[in-house]
Amino acid sequence: MSRKIAGFLVALAAFMVFEWVNLGFNLADGHPTGFYVVHGILIAVNILLAVVLAVIGWHGLRSRRAGLS
């Protein structure tokens, strides 16, 4: 994996965490419970995906620095 792609994955993960946590705090009151359940699941899944992308990107950056790829 190139350094550019690894850096992109880390940056994308940071953006995803920021965006979805921000959405979670900005959900307006007054919706049915199902709305909050669905959005809570969406937020959790996307933060999990962001963590996976960050780990892949971080490993890509570290392996390039060590000269392993």
N, C-alpha and C positions, 0 to 999 in steps of 0.2 A: 504494500500500500504506500502510495506516495505521501510525502509530508503535507502536501496541499490538501489531499483528501482527508487525512487524519485530522488536520486542523479544522477543516470544514465540519467534520463530524462532531468534534468537541464544541465548536461554536453553535452548531445546530442544536445540540443537546442543551446548552446553556439557554438558548432562545426558547426552546420548548418548555423548559422548567419555568422560566420567567413568565411566558405567555399563559400557561395553564394555571399556575398559581395565582396570577393576576385575575384570570377569569373566575377562579374560585372565590376570590374575595369580592368580586364585583357582581356576583349573582344577586339579583333583586329579590326582595321578600314578596310573598303573596302568590307563589306558584304552588301547584299541587306537589305532594310528596314525591311522586314519580319523576317529576322534572329534576328534583335534587338528586334522586338516586341515579338517574341516567347520567347526569352531568358529573356526579361524583365518580362514577365508574369510568367515564371518559377521561377525567382528570387523572385518576390513578393509573389507567392503562398508558396514557401518554407520558406521564412522569416515569413509569417503568421503562418505556421505550427510550426515553431520553437518557436514562441511566445506562441502558445497554449500549446505546450509541456512544455515550461518553467513554465507557470502558473500552469499546473497540477502538475509538479514536485515540485514547490515551495509550493503549498498547501499541498502536501504529506509530505514534510519535516516539515512544520509548524504544521501540525496536529499530527505528531509523537512526536514532542517536547512538545506539550501541553498535550500529553497523550490522545488524542481524538480517536485514532484508535487502 
